[in-house]
Amino acid sequence: IQEMIELPVEANDTFVFDENCLASEAGKCWDVKIQGFVPTSVDENRAIIDELVSNQWLALLNDNNGSYRLAGDQEVPLTFTYNYSTGQLAGRNGFSMELSARLSHRSYFMLEQF
């Protein structure tokens, strides 16, 4: 994990950060999901999607409460998945994307803004 990519997520109304703490016999874990919508299939956005699919990631994000978080780590990076939709019934044309992982810790709060 060496590169930083800024996601062209459409307006904050499509951005969601979820972190769920789960308990099991093996102990606690945290399911982390970052979801958003990347508009239309322009060449630049398709290139970013191709790069995201082919690698694993850490995510630095603003969680919509004004807190900066770091999700994922070197041992368990986030995996990128997407659904591409077009047409009137889809509502929006573009990529519904998700970065997700099951971690042994919750995402880190960052003290500085980036």
N, C-alpha and C positions, 0 to 999 in steps of 0.2 A: 504494500500500500504506500504509494509514493506521490501520487498526483492529487491535485485538488480540482474539482469541477463544480461550477456553480450551476444549480439546476434552474432552468427557466420555468419554474412553477407558476401557473396562472393565478394571479390575485390570491391573497391570503385566505379567501373563502374556500379554496380547495385544499389547503394545506392542513394536515392532521398529524399530530404526534400522540401516540398511545404507548403507555408503558404499564403493563399489568404484572403484578407480583403473584406468582403461583407457588403453592406449597405441595411437596410430594414427600415420599419416604426418603428420597435422596437429599432433601433440603429445599430451600427456596431458589427460585429462578425468576427472571424477568423477561417477558415477551415484549420486545420493542418493535413498533411499526411506525414508519414515517410514510405518509401517503400524500399524494398531490396529483395535479393534472398538468401535463405539459401540452400546450396547444399546438394544433396543426402539425402536419408532417413536412415542415420546411427542412431543407438540407442540413442546416445547422443543428436543429433539434434531433434529427435522425442520427447524426454523427454522435451526439452526446448519448443518446439512448444505446447505440451500438457499443460505445465505450463502457457504459454502466453495466450492460448485460455481461460483458466479457471479463469483468473483474469483481472483486469484493471490496467493501468500503467501510470507512468510519464516517460518521456524519456529524458535522458541526452545524447546529441549528438554533434558531430562536423559537421557543416553544409556544408562542402566541400569548404567554403570560409575561413576556419581557425577560425571561431567563434564557441564557445561552447554555446549551447542553452539548455534550459529546457522547454519541451513541455508538456502541460497538467497540471492539478493541483488537489488538493484534492477534490474539488467540481465537477470538470469535468475531470476525468482521460481519458487516451487514451484507445481505444478498439482495440484488435488485431484480424485480420482476415487473412486468407491465401488461396492460391490455390496450390494444389499439382499436379505436372505433371511429366510424364515419357514418354520415347519413342523418336524416331528420330524426329518426327514432332514437339515435344515440344521444341526442341532446347537445353534445359537444363533440367536435372533431379533434382527435388527438390521442395522447397517451395517458391513461390512468396508471400511475406508477406507485411502487411500494418498495421501500428498503426495510428489511426485517431480519431479526435474529432472536434466539433464545439465549440470554446471558446469565452468568452466575452472579451478576451485580446489576444494580440499576445504572442508568446513564449518569454520567458525571455532570455536576453543575460547574460551569466555567465562571470564574470571577471577573474576567475581562471580556469586553465586547470585541468582536472582530469585524 
